[in-house]
């Protein structure tokens, strides 16, 4: 902020605030020692962003109210140089694709950051706004749509302020919220998207933080006490950072609904901040000191270990050949192996069972030297799979807990459609051991247990099935597909979509081939399906029980911006489609509420775009992984080991693991608790593990 004008405003009209900020023991954050100055000697640096090529761009105002001496700077190889000069009083800066957007007094500028000779062009002139701007301040860009938002701080005394929405192609401007229509808003300053349907607005005058619904401009206060509130930034895991210009401080809100915690108080005038994913730091321009400083993006006294684990990834069964599989179809087209489930029968046989998405179940010895599989069940004749609809197929496999006695195998699959207009369905079925060959399963013994009918779309099928420590069968299905959950299945207790179910396959009742566990959470409600165990899920792509604790883990695939990890509890509502990760979603979106259970961890789509949920490692080969939840991202192939502390109620580690360089479809587990990654494998070698 221009120091002189804001100081005058504060002296003449700003009320004294009672801070509601949580201050840690001592006056200085322990992270202060890790702060690093990236640039110095700048003349009134106001805003910073990460642009194309991960370059750091900085706006410098120069002398206040003097036109032509402002500039956008770029930090290259530790040195600062002028990127575009000749500006007036440039303040906010934001990047989207190859563009930089800069607020410069009463106009919005646009710069092609990849141009050989970058120049600033006027994208929206002052006369294009619904009301002539007085003090254009911050700018934010929706990472999904490219829609631009700018704040006008008005007369800096609490009047005339507004937040505007700007179309990225036409430059058309409309008002989102203004001090005229929303009296609690005085001097809108920092802006930040909260999902695609909400905007966070920091009020410099009052120190309040508002969440504004973009559809109608309604707003709610979600934090207060940040005197001289200026910049806002998310990190990649849902932690919100805020700067105070007047106090020279930076705060962090660890989770939605939590109070701000002091992160650093080493600044003289902390202006408009941003998150730097390469440094894993918050970049803070200090207007008075003329510096840009990197502050570690952590929560004081709540560190998250993100150091890589010193392991390597290797083929678990390097000599294994899958019987009947070919890298090409009969038509000569590529036929990559899609291993979807790896498990054991719990019968002491030391055999592993591998299911492919096409509908074949293989068995082989749990021996690194295993060379050949045996096909124990082939139902390709009835399984629907097509690369164009690759969330269908054989998706789940589970052995009865007393398999040695019952000989029962349960399978989740999509039945083949013989014509395009045929209804899409998913089934959970039971197969029994072949009476003539007990090592195999009789394909003619198929018995329907449960069927999802009227499935509107081909995607979001989920498909995990597994028996819990209580002996009941847990079944997962997504919200029915498409985008946005158009039928609101996630929150509808009358449908099985977007749910985790729990049934008793050892009994039959009321004409069903299964019974309802008497302690299921909705058995007494007439407006709910009694099979439901938990709901509000979008596309759970793998759930797993941690055997020592009985805790049920779930990786839920996000839509617009966030992937999430949930700890599932009986009767829990995980928020979809009102919430995506830790953020409100869509026109019905909501901030945190008691009825919604937020994930324990989220990651932004800049890190990955489709979570592959795994399991908690309980093996003995790798003690350093003990108690870690292993998960991956299908799109980027990244893999992490996450640790959650039940006593602290938070994640304490999220450590990178070696990347298999192939999409991770699923995880598997053997009888000893060793975990395996199942990857898309054109060469047929699709089972990996970690090693020293």
C-alpha positions as CSV (number, residue, x, y, z in Angstrom):
1,X,0.0,0.0,0.0
2,X,1.2,3.5,-0.6
3,X,2.5,4.2,2.9
4,X,1.8,7.9,3.2
5,X,-1.9,7.8,2.1
6,X,-2.7,4.7,4.2
7,X,-1.0,6.2,7.2
8,X,-3.1,9.3,6.9
9,X,-6.2,7.2,6.5
10,X,-5.3,5.2,9.7
11,X,-4.7,8.3,11.8
12,X,-7.9,10.1,10.7
13,X,-10.5,7.4,10.5
14,X,-9.4,3.9,11.5
15,X,-10.8,2.5,14.7
16,X,-8.7,0.8,17.3
17,X,-8.8,-2.9,16.9
18,X,-8.8,-5.7,19.5
19,X,-6.7,-8.4,17.9
20,X,-8.2,-11.9,17.9
21,X,-4.9,-13.3,16.6
22,X,-3.3,-16.2,18.5
23,X,0.2,-15.1,19.4
24,X,2.7,-17.9,20.2
25,X,5.0,-17.9,23.1
26,X,7.6,-15.2,22.7
27,X,7.4,-12.3,20.3
28,X,9.1,-13.9,17.3
29,X,8.2,-17.0,15.3
30,X,10.8,-19.8,15.4
31,X,10.6,-19.8,11.6
32,X,12.0,-16.3,11.5
33,X,15.6,-17.7,11.5
34,X,14.8,-19.5,8.3
35,X,13.6,-16.4,6.4
36,X,15.7,-15.5,3.4
37,X,16.0,-12.2,1.6
38,X,15.6,-12.6,-2.1
39,X,15.8,-9.0,-3.2
40,X,16.7,-5.7,-1.6
41,X,17.2,-2.0,-2.4
42,X,13.7,-1.8,-4.1
43,X,11.7,1.4,-4.0
44,X,8.4,0.6,-2.4
45,X,7.8,-3.0,-3.5
46,X,4.1,-3.7,-3.3
47,X,3.2,-7.1,-4.8
48,X,4.8,-10.3,-5.9
49,X,3.7,-13.3,-7.9
50,X,5.0,-16.5,-9.5
51,X,4.7,-16.3,-13.2
52,X,5.6,-18.4,-16.3
53,X,8.8,-20.4,-15.9
54,X,8.5,-20.1,-12.1
55,X,9.9,-16.6,-12.3
56,X,9.3,-14.2,-9.5
57,X,7.7,-10.9,-10.6
58,X,7.6,-7.8,-8.3
59,X,5.7,-4.6,-8.7
60,X,7.5,-1.4,-7.4
61,X,5.6,1.8,-7.0
62,X,8.6,4.1,-7.0
63,X,7.8,7.5,-5.7
64,X,4.1,7.7,-4.6
65,X,1.8,9.6,-6.9
66,X,4.6,10.2,-9.4
67,X,3.6,8.7,-12.8
68,X,6.1,6.8,-14.9
69,X,8.6,5.7,-12.3
70,X,6.8,2.4,-11.4
71,X,7.8,-0.9,-12.8
72,X,7.4,-4.7,-12.9
73,X,10.7,-6.4,-11.9
74,X,11.7,-10.0,-12.4
75,X,14.0,-12.0,-10.3
76,X,16.4,-14.0,-12.5
77,X,19.2,-16.2,-11.0
78,X,19.2,-14.3,-7.8
79,X,19.3,-10.9,-9.5
80,X,16.6,-8.3,-10.0
81,X,16.1,-6.5,-13.3
82,X,13.4,-4.4,-14.8
83,X,10.9,-6.4,-16.8
84,X,8.5,-3.5,-17.8
85,X,9.0,0.1,-16.7
86,X,7.3,3.4,-17.2
87,X,4.3,2.5,-15.1
88,X,2.5,4.9,-12.7
89,X,1.8,3.3,-9.3
90,X,1.6,-0.4,-10.0
91,X,0.3,-2.4,-7.0
92,X,-1.4,-5.8,-7.4
93,X,0.1,-8.4,-9.7
94,X,-1.2,-11.9,-10.7
95,X,-0.3,-14.5,-13.3
96,X,-2.4,-16.7,-15.5
97,X,-0.9,-18.8,-18.2
98,X,1.5,-16.4,-20.1
99,X,-0.2,-13.2,-18.8
100,X,0.6,-10.9,-16.0
101,X,-2.2,-8.6,-14.8
102,X,-1.2,-5.5,-12.9
103,X,-3.4,-2.8,-11.2
104,X,-1.9,0.6,-12.0
105,X,-3.7,3.4,-10.2
106,X,-7.1,3.4,-12.0
107,X,-6.5,0.9,-14.8
108,X,-5.7,-2.8,-15.2
109,X,-2.7,-3.6,-17.3
110,X,-1.8,-6.8,-19.1
111,X,1.7,-8.1,-20.0
112,X,2.7,-11.1,-22.1
113,X,5.4,-12.5,-19.8
114,X,6.8,-14.7,-22.6
115,X,7.2,-12.0,-25.1
116,X,10.7,-11.2,-26.3
117,X,10.1,-7.5,-25.7
118,X,7.4,-7.4,-23.0
119,X,5.2,-4.4,-22.9
120,X,2.3,-3.3,-20.7
121,X,-1.0,-2.8,-22.5
122,X,-4.2,-1.3,-21.0
123,X,-6.6,-4.2,-20.6
124,X,-9.3,-2.3,-18.8
125,X,-9.2,1.5,-18.7
126,X,-10.7,3.6,-15.9
127,X,-13.8,4.5,-17.8
128,X,-14.7,0.8,-18.4
129,X,-15.5,0.2,-14.7
130,X,-19.1,0.6,-13.5
131,X,-17.8,3.5,-11.3
132,X,-14.5,5.3,-11.9
133,X,-11.9,3.6,-9.6
134,X,-10.3,5.7,-6.9
135,X,-7.5,3.3,-5.8
136,X,-7.2,0.0,-7.7
137,X,-5.3,-2.3,-5.4
138,X,-5.1,-6.1,-5.5
139,X,-5.8,-8.5,-8.4
140,X,-6.5,-12.2,-8.4
141,X,-7.2,-14.7,-11.2
142,X,-9.3,-17.8,-11.1
143,X,-6.9,-20.6,-11.9
144,X,-9.6,-22.6,-13.7
145,X,-11.5,-20.0,-15.7
146,X,-9.0,-17.1,-16.0
147,X,-11.7,-14.7,-14.7
148,X,-9.9,-11.7,-13.1
149,X,-10.9,-9.9,-9.9
150,X,-9.6,-6.5,-8.8
151,X,-10.2,-4.5,-5.6
152,X,-10.7,-0.7,-5.5
153,X,-9.9,0.5,-2.0
154,X,-12.0,3.6,-2.6
155,X,-11.2,6.8,-0.6
156,X,-9.1,4.8,1.9
157,X,-11.4,6.1,4.6
158,X,-14.1,3.4,4.3
159,X,-16.1,4.7,1.4
160,X,-16.3,4.1,-2.3
161,X,-14.6,0.7,-2.3
162,X,-15.6,-2.2,-4.5
163,X,-14.5,-5.6,-5.9
164,X,-14.9,-6.1,-9.7
165,X,-15.1,-9.1,-11.9
166,X,-13.4,-8.9,-15.3
167,X,-14.0,-11.3,-18.3
168,X,-10.6,-12.6,-19.4
169,X,-11.4,-12.3,-23.2
170,X,-13.6,-9.3,-23.5
171,X,-12.5,-7.2,-20.6
172,X,-16.1,-6.7,-19.6
173,X,-16.4,-5.5,-16.0
174,X,-19.1,-6.2,-13.4
175,X,-19.4,-5.4,-9.7
176,X,-19.1,-8.3,-7.2
177,X,-19.4,-6.4,-4.0
178,X,-19.2,-2.8,-2.9
179,X,-19.1,-0.7,0.3
180,X,-22.4,0.8,-0.8
181,X,-24.2,-2.6,-0.8
182,X,-22.3,-4.3,2.0
183,X,-21.9,-1.9,4.9
184,X,-19.4,-4.1,6.9
185,X,-16.9,-3.8,4.0
186,X,-14.9,-0.6,4.3
187,X,-11.6,-0.7,2.4
188,X,-11.4,-3.9,0.2
189,X,-7.8,-4.9,-0.3
190,X,-6.3,-8.4,-0.7
191,X,-8.2,-10.8,-2.9
192,X,-7.9,-14.6,-3.3
193,X,-10.2,-17.2,-4.9
194,X,-11.6,-19.8,-2.5
195,X,-12.6,-22.4,-5.0
196,X,-14.3,-21.2,-8.2
197,X,-17.5,-19.8,-6.7
198,X,-16.2,-17.8,-3.8
199,X,-13.7,-15.0,-3.2
200,X,-11.8,-14.0,-0.1
201,X,-11.5,-10.3,0.5
202,X,-9.3,-8.7,3.1
203,X,-10.5,-5.4,4.6
204,X,-7.5,-3.0,5.3
205,X,-9.7,-0.6,7.4
206,X,-11.3,-3.1,9.7
207,X,-8.8,-6.0,9.7
208,X,-11.6,-8.4,8.8
209,X,-11.5,-11.2,6.2
210,X,-14.7,-11.9,4.3
211,X,-15.7,-14.9,2.1
212,X,-17.9,-13.5,-0.8
213,X,-20.2,-15.7,-2.8
214,X,-19.7,-14.7,-6.4
215,X,-23.2,-15.7,-7.6
216,X,-24.9,-13.0,-5.5
217,X,-22.3,-10.9,-3.7
218,X,-23.4,-12.1,-0.3
219,X,-20.5,-12.2,2.3
220,X,-19.6,-13.7,5.6
221,X,-16.8,-12.7,8.0
222,X,-14.4,-15.6,8.6
223,X,-11.6,-14.0,10.5
224,X,-10.8,-10.7,12.2
225,X,-8.0,-8.8,14.0
226,X,-5.5,-8.5,11.1
227,X,-4.9,-4.8,11.4
228,X,-4.0,-3.3,8.0
229,X,-4.9,-6.6,6.3
230,X,-3.2,-6.7,2.9
231,X,-2.1,-9.8,1.1
232,X,-3.6,-13.3,0.9
233,X,-2.1,-16.6,-0.3
234,X,-2.9,-20.3,-0.2
235,X,-0.2,-22.9,-0.1
236,X,-0.7,-26.3,-1.8
237,X,-2.3,-27.9,1.2
238,X,-5.1,-25.5,2.2
239,X,-3.2,-23.3,4.6
240,X,-4.2,-19.7,4.3
241,X,-1.6,-16.9,4.8
242,X,-2.3,-13.2,5.4
243,X,-0.1,-10.1,5.8
244,X,-0.6,-7.0,7.9
245,X,0.8,-4.0,6.2
246,X,0.5,-1.7,9.3
247,X,1.9,-4.2,11.8
248,X,4.6,-5.7,9.5
249,X,3.3,-9.2,10.3
250,X,2.4,-12.4,8.4
251,X,-0.2,-14.8,9.8
252,X,-1.4,-18.3,8.9
253,X,-4.8,-19.9,9.3
254,X,-4.0,-23.6,9.5
255,X,-7.5,-24.9,8.6
256,X,-10.9,-23.4,7.8
257,X,-12.5,-22.0,10.9
258,X,-9.2,-21.8,12.9
259,X,-7.9,-18.5,14.2
260,X,-4.9,-16.7,12.6
261,X,-1.5,-17.7,14.1
262,X,1.5,-15.3,13.9
263,X,4.0,-16.6,11.5
264,X,6.5,-13.7,11.3
265,X,6.8,-10.2,12.8
266,X,10.1,-9.1,11.2
267,X,8.7,-6.7,8.6
268,X,8.1,-3.0,8.7
269,X,5.3,-3.0,6.1
270,X,4.3,-6.4,4.8
271,X,2.5,-5.9,1.6
272,X,0.8,-8.2,-1.0
273,X,2.2,-11.8,-0.6
274,X,2.2,-14.9,-2.7
275,X,3.1,-18.6,-2.4
276,X,6.3,-19.9,-4.0
277,X,5.9,-23.7,-4.6
278,X,9.6,-24.3,-5.4
279,X,10.8,-22.7,-2.2
280,X,7.7,-23.8,-0.3
281,X,7.7,-20.3,1.1
282,X,5.6,-17.2,1.3
283,X,7.2,-14.3,-0.5
284,X,6.7,-11.0,1.4
285,X,7.4,-7.6,-0.2
286,X,8.4,-5.1,2.6
287,X,7.5,-1.7,1.3
288,X,9.5,0.3,3.9
289,X,12.5,-2.0,4.0
290,X,12.6,-2.3,0.2
291,X,13.0,-6.1,0.3
292,X,11.3,-9.3,-0.8
293,X,11.7,-12.0,1.8
294,X,10.9,-15.8,1.6
295,X,9.2,-17.1,4.8
296,X,8.8,-20.9,5.2
297,X,5.2,-21.8,4.5
298,X,4.6,-23.7,7.8
299,X,2.4,-23.4,10.9
300,X,4.6,-22.4,13.9
301,X,4.9,-25.3,16.3
302,X,3.0,-27.5,13.9
303,X,5.7,-28.6,11.4
304,X,5.0,-31.0,8.6
305,X,8.0,-33.1,7.6
306,X,8.3,-32.9,3.8
307,X,11.8,-34.4,3.4
308,X,12.0,-37.1,0.8
309,X,12.3,-40.7,2.1
310,X,15.6,-42.4,1.0
311,X,14.1,-45.3,-0.8
312,X,14.0,-46.6,-4.3
313,X,11.2,-48.1,-6.4
314,X,11.6,-51.5,-8.0
315,X,9.6,-54.2,-9.8
316,X,8.3,-56.5,-7.1
317,X,8.1,-59.6,-9.3
318,X,10.5,-58.8,-12.2
319,X,10.2,-62.2,-13.9
320,X,6.4,-62.5,-13.6
321,X,4.5,-63.1,-16.9
322,X,0.7,-62.9,-16.8
323,X,-0.9,-65.9,-18.4
324,X,-3.0,-65.0,-21.4
325,X,-2.1,-61.3,-21.5
326,X,-0.7,-59.8,-24.7
327,X,0.6,-56.2,-25.3
328,X,-1.6,-56.1,-28.4
329,X,-5.2,-56.8,-29.1
330,X,-6.3,-59.2,-31.8
331,X,-6.7,-56.1,-34.0
332,X,-3.1,-55.1,-33.4
333,X,-3.9,-52.2,-31.1
334,X,-1.9,-51.5,-27.9
335,X,-3.2,-53.4,-24.9
336,X,-1.5,-52.0,-21.8
337,X,-2.0,-54.0,-18.6
338,X,-4.3,-52.4,-16.2
339,X,-3.8,-54.1,-12.8
340,X,-6.5,-52.8,-10.5
341,X,-6.4,-54.9,-7.3
342,X,-3.8,-57.0,-5.5
343,X,-4.7,-58.9,-2.4
344,X,-4.5,-62.2,-0.6
345,X,-7.1,-64.8,0.6
346,X,-6.0,-64.8,4.2
347,X,-5.9,-68.6,4.1
348,X,-2.1,-69.1,4.7
349,X,-1.5,-70.2,1.1
350,X,1.1,-67.5,0.5
351,X,-0.6,-66.8,-2.8
352,X,-1.4,-63.3,-4.2
353,X,-4.4,-62.5,-6.4
354,X,-4.1,-59.8,-9.1
355,X,-7.2,-58.5,-10.9
356,X,-7.1,-56.6,-14.1
357,X,-9.6,-54.0,-15.1
358,X,-10.5,-56.0,-18.2
359,X,-11.9,-58.8,-16.0
360,X,-9.2,-61.4,-15.3
361,X,-8.1,-62.6,-11.9
362,X,-4.6,-64.1,-11.7
363,X,-3.0,-66.0,-8.8
364,X,0.8,-66.5,-8.2
365,X,3.1,-67.3,-5.3
366,X,4.2,-64.4,-3.1
367,X,7.8,-64.8,-4.2
368,X,10.0,-62.2,-5.9
369,X,11.1,-65.1,-8.2
370,X,7.6,-66.0,-9.3
371,X,7.5,-66.3,-13.1
372,X,4.0,-67.2,-14.1
373,X,0.4,-66.6,-13.1
374,X,-2.6,-68.9,-13.1
375,X,-5.9,-67.6,-14.2
376,X,-8.4,-68.4,-11.4
377,X,-11.4,-66.4,-12.9
378,X,-12.0,-64.9,-16.3
379,X,-15.1,-62.9,-16.7
380,X,-14.1,-60.7,-19.7
381,X,-17.2,-62.0,-21.4
382,X,-19.4,-60.0,-19.0
383,X,-17.2,-57.1,-18.0
384,X,-17.6,-53.7,-19.8
385,X,-14.2,-52.0,-20.4
386,X,-13.2,-49.5,-23.0
387,X,-10.2,-47.1,-22.9
388,X,-12.7,-44.3,-23.7
389,X,-14.6,-45.0,-20.6
390,X,-11.8,-46.2,-18.4
391,X,-13.4,-45.8,-15.0
392,X,-15.5,-48.9,-15.8
393,X,-14.5,-52.5,-15.7
394,X,-13.6,-54.9,-12.9
395,X,-12.9,-52.4,-10.1
396,X,-12.9,-54.3,-6.8
397,X,-11.9,-57.7,-5.3
398,X,-12.4,-59.0,-1.8
399,X,-12.1,-62.4,-0.2
400,X,-14.5,-63.5,2.5
401,X,-12.8,-63.2,5.9
402,X,-13.3,-66.9,6.4
403,X,-12.4,-67.8,2.9
404,X,-10.8,-71.1,3.8
405,X,-14.2,-72.3,4.9
406,X,-16.6,-70.5,2.6
407,X,-14.6,-70.3,-0.6
408,X,-16.3,-67.0,-1.4
409,X,-14.9,-64.3,-3.6
410,X,-16.6,-60.9,-4.0
411,X,-16.2,-58.8,-7.2
412,X,-17.3,-55.3,-8.2
413,X,-17.6,-54.8,-11.9
414,X,-19.4,-53.0,-14.7
415,X,-21.6,-55.5,-16.7
416,X,-21.1,-55.4,-20.5
417,X,-23.6,-53.4,-22.6
418,X,-24.8,-54.9,-25.8
419,X,-26.2,-51.7,-27.2
420,X,-25.5,-48.0,-26.7
421,X,-28.9,-47.3,-25.2
422,X,-28.6,-50.0,-22.6
423,X,-28.7,-48.8,-19.0
424,X,-25.4,-48.4,-17.3
425,X,-25.0,-50.4,-14.1
426,X,-22.4,-51.6,-11.6
427,X,-22.6,-54.8,-9.7
428,X,-21.3,-56.4,-6.5
429,X,-21.4,-60.2,-7.0
430,X,-20.2,-63.4,-5.3
431,X,-18.3,-66.2,-6.8
432,X,-17.5,-69.6,-5.2
433,X,-14.7,-72.0,-5.5
434,X,-14.9,-74.5,-8.4
435,X,-16.0,-77.8,-7.0
436,X,-13.8,-79.6,-9.5
437,X,-10.8,-77.4,-9.1
438,X,-10.7,-75.6,-5.7
439,X,-7.8,-73.5,-6.8
440,X,-10.1,-71.7,-9.2
441,X,-13.5,-70.0,-9.1
442,X,-16.5,-71.2,-11.0
443,X,-17.6,-68.4,-13.4
444,X,-21.1,-69.9,-13.5
445,X,-21.5,-69.5,-9.7
446,X,-22.0,-65.7,-9.9
447,X,-24.6,-64.5,-7.5
448,X,-25.8,-60.9,-7.5
449,X,-25.4,-59.2,-4.1
450,X,-26.1,-55.5,-5.0
451,X,-26.6,-53.5,-8.1
452,X,-26.3,-49.8,-8.8
453,X,-28.9,-49.0,-11.5
454,X,-29.8,-45.8,-13.3
455,X,-26.1,-44.8,-13.2
456,X,-26.3,-41.6,-15.3
457,X,-22.7,-41.5,-16.5
458,X,-19.7,-43.8,-17.1
459,X,-17.3,-42.2,-14.6
460,X,-16.9,-41.9,-10.8
461,X,-17.6,-45.6,-10.3
462,X,-15.3,-46.0,-7.3
463,X,-15.4,-49.8,-7.0
464,X,-13.4,-50.6,-3.9
465,X,-14.9,-53.5,-1.9
466,X,-13.3,-54.8,1.3
467,X,-14.2,-56.5,4.5
468,X,-13.7,-54.5,7.7
469,X,-12.4,-55.7,11.0
470,X,-16.1,-56.1,12.0
471,X,-16.6,-58.8,9.3
472,X,-19.0,-56.6,7.2
473,X,-18.5,-55.8,3.5
474,X,-17.8,-52.1,2.7
475,X,-18.6,-50.9,-0.8
476,X,-17.7,-47.7,-2.5
477,X,-19.3,-45.9,-5.4
478,X,-18.8,-42.3,-6.7
479,X,-21.5,-39.7,-7.1
480,X,-22.8,-41.0,-10.5
481,X,-20.4,-39.1,-12.7
482,X,-20.3,-36.1,-15.0
483,X,-19.2,-32.9,-13.2
484,X,-20.6,-30.9,-10.2
485,X,-22.7,-33.9,-9.1
486,X,-25.7,-32.7,-11.2
487,X,-28.2,-34.8,-9.3
488,X,-26.9,-33.9,-5.9
489,X,-26.3,-37.6,-5.1
490,X,-23.5,-36.8,-2.6
491,X,-25.9,-35.2,-0.1
492,X,-29.0,-37.4,-0.9
493,X,-29.4,-40.2,1.6
494,X,-32.0,-41.9,-0.6
495,X,-29.4,-43.0,-3.2
496,X,-26.4,-45.2,-3.0
497,X,-24.2,-42.9,-5.2
498,X,-21.5,-40.9,-3.5
499,X,-21.5,-43.2,-0.5
500,X,-19.6,-45.9,1.4
501,X,-22.0,-48.8,2.1
502,X,-21.7,-51.5,4.8
503,X,-23.6,-54.7,4.5
504,X,-23.7,-58.2,6.1
505,X,-23.2,-60.8,3.4
506,X,-23.5,-63.7,5.9
507,X,-27.3,-63.2,6.4
508,X,-30.3,-62.4,4.2
509,X,-33.3,-60.4,5.2
510,X,-36.3,-58.7,3.7
511,X,-35.8,-60.4,0.3
512,X,-32.3,-59.1,-0.1
513,X,-29.2,-61.3,-0.5
514,X,-27.6,-59.5,2.4
515,X,-28.6,-58.0,5.7
516,X,-28.2,-54.5,7.3
517,X,-25.8,-54.3,10.3
518,X,-28.0,-53.3,13.2
519,X,-25.6,-50.4,14.1
520,X,-25.5,-48.8,10.7
521,X,-26.0,-45.1,11.2
522,X,-29.3,-44.6,9.2
523,X,-31.2,-47.8,10.0
524,X,-33.9,-46.0,11.9
525,X,-34.4,-43.2,9.3
526,X,-37.2,-43.7,6.7
527,X,-35.6,-41.0,4.4
528,X,-32.3,-42.8,4.1
529,X,-30.9,-46.1,2.6
530,X,-30.0,-48.3,5.5
531,X,-26.9,-49.6,3.7
532,X,-25.2,-46.2,4.0
533,X,-22.2,-46.0,6.3
534,X,-20.8,-42.6,5.2
535,X,-21.7,-40.0,2.5
536,X,-20.8,-36.8,0.8
537,X,-18.1,-38.3,-1.4
538,X,-17.3,-37.5,-5.0
539,X,-15.2,-40.3,-6.4
540,X,-13.4,-42.3,-3.7
541,X,-10.5,-44.0,-5.5
542,X,-9.4,-46.4,-3.0
543,X,-10.3,-47.0,0.7
544,X,-8.4,-49.1,3.1
545,X,-8.5,-50.2,6.7
546,X,-5.5,-49.8,8.9
547,X,-5.5,-53.1,10.7
548,X,-3.9,-52.2,14.0
549,X,-6.2,-49.2,14.5
550,X,-9.3,-50.1,12.5
551,X,-9.2,-46.6,11.0
552,X,-10.8,-46.4,7.5
553,X,-8.8,-44.2,5.0
554,X,-10.2,-42.8,1.8
555,X,-8.6,-40.9,-1.1
556,X,-11.4,-38.9,-2.8
557,X,-10.7,-37.5,-6.3
558,X,-11.4,-33.8,-6.6
559,X,-12.9,-31.8,-9.5
560,X,-11.7,-28.3,-10.0
561,X,-8.7,-27.7,-7.8
562,X,-8.2,-30.0,-4.9
563,X,-7.6,-33.7,-4.1
564,X,-8.3,-34.9,-0.6
565,X,-7.6,-37.6,2.0
566,X,-10.3,-38.4,4.5
567,X,-10.6,-40.5,7.7
568,X,-14.0,-42.2,7.5
569,X,-16.3,-42.4,10.5
570,X,-19.7,-44.0,10.8
571,X,-22.4,-41.6,9.7
572,X,-19.9,-39.0,8.5
573,X,-20.8,-36.4,5.9
574,X,-17.7,-35.4,3.8
575,X,-19.3,-32.4,2.2
576,X,-19.5,-33.1,-1.5
577,X,-20.8,-31.2,-3.4
578,X,-20.9,-28.3,-0.9
579,X,-17.2,-28.7,-0.3
580,X,-14.2,-29.6,-2.3
581,X,-11.3,-30.4,0.0
582,X,-11.1,-27.5,2.5
583,X,-13.0,-25.1,0.3
584,X,-16.6,-24.3,-0.6
585,X,-17.8,-25.6,-3.9
586,X,-20.3,-24.4,-6.4
587,X,-23.4,-22.2,-6.0
588,X,-24.5,-24.2,-3.0
589,X,-21.0,-24.1,-1.5
590,X,-20.4,-23.6,2.1
591,X,-17.7,-22.8,4.6
592,X,-16.9,-25.2,7.3
593,X,-19.9,-26.4,9.2
594,X,-20.3,-28.9,12.1
595,X,-22.2,-31.3,9.8
596,X,-19.3,-31.5,7.3
597,X,-16.1,-33.4,8.0
598,X,-13.2,-31.8,6.3
599,X,-10.3,-33.9,5.0
600,X,-7.2,-34.3,7.0
601,X,-5.1,-33.4,4.0
602,X,-5.5,-31.8,0.6
603,X,-3.3,-31.0,-2.3
604,X,-3.7,-28.5,-5.1
605,X,-4.0,-29.4,-8.8
606,X,-0.6,-27.8,-9.4
607,X,0.8,-30.9,-7.6
608,X,-1.5,-33.5,-9.2
609,X,-5.0,-34.0,-10.5
610,X,-6.3,-37.4,-9.5
611,X,-5.5,-39.0,-6.2
612,X,-4.9,-42.8,-6.0
613,X,-5.7,-43.7,-2.4
614,X,-3.4,-46.3,-0.8
615,X,-3.0,-47.9,2.6
616,X,-1.1,-47.6,5.8
617,X,2.1,-49.5,5.7
618,X,2.3,-52.2,8.4
619,X,5.0,-54.5,6.9
620,X,8.5,-55.3,8.3
621,X,10.8,-54.8,5.2
622,X,10.9,-51.0,5.6
623,X,10.7,-49.9,9.2
624,X,11.0,-46.2,8.1
625,X,7.6,-46.5,6.4
626,X,5.8,-48.0,9.5
627,X,2.6,-46.2,10.2
628,X,2.7,-44.0,7.0
629,X,-0.2,-43.8,4.6
630,X,1.1,-44.3,1.1
631,X,-0.8,-42.6,-1.7
632,X,-0.1,-41.4,-5.3
633,X,-1.5,-39.2,-8.1
634,X,-2.6,-40.9,-11.3
635,X,-1.9,-37.9,-13.5
636,X,1.6,-36.9,-12.3
637,X,2.7,-40.4,-11.0
638,X,3.9,-38.7,-7.8
639,X,3.9,-40.8,-4.6
640,X,3.9,-39.7,-1.0
641,X,4.0,-41.1,2.5
642,X,1.7,-39.3,4.9
643,X,1.6,-39.6,8.7
644,X,-1.3,-38.5,10.8
645,X,-1.0,-38.1,14.6
646,X,-4.2,-39.1,16.3
647,X,-3.3,-37.3,19.6
648,X,-2.4,-34.0,17.9
649,X,-5.3,-34.4,15.4
650,X,-3.2,-33.3,12.4
651,X,-0.9,-34.5,9.7
652,X,2.8,-34.4,10.8
653,X,4.5,-35.6,7.7
654,X,3.9,-35.8,3.9
655,X,7.2,-37.2,2.5
656,X,7.8,-37.7,-1.2
657,X,8.7,-41.2,-2.4
658,X,10.4,-42.3,-5.6
659,X,8.2,-41.9,-8.7
660,X,7.5,-45.0,-10.8
661,X,7.2,-42.8,-13.9
662,X,3.9,-44.5,-14.8
663,X,0.3,-43.8,-13.7
664,X,-0.4,-45.4,-10.4
665,X,-3.8,-47.2,-10.8
666,X,-4.1,-48.7,-7.3
667,X,-2.2,-50.1,-4.3
668,X,-2.2,-53.7,-3.1
669,X,-1.3,-55.5,0.2
670,X,-0.1,-58.9,1.1
671,X,-0.7,-61.0,4.2
672,X,2.3,-59.6,6.0
673,X,1.3,-55.9,5.5
674,X,3.8,-55.2,2.6
675,X,2.4,-52.7,0.1
676,X,2.6,-52.7,-3.7
677,X,1.9,-50.1,-6.4
678,X,-0.1,-51.2,-9.4
679,X,0.8,-49.1,-12.5
680,X,-0.4,-48.8,-16.1
681,X,2.0,-51.2,-17.8
682,X,2.4,-51.4,-21.6
683,X,5.1,-54.1,-21.0
684,X,2.9,-56.1,-18.6
685,X,5.1,-55.5,-15.6
686,X,2.8,-53.5,-13.4
687,X,3.6,-54.4,-9.8
688,X,6.1,-52.2,-8.0
689,X,7.3,-51.9,-4.4
690,X,9.7,-49.7,-2.5
691,X,13.1,-50.9,-1.3
692,X,16.2,-49.7,0.6
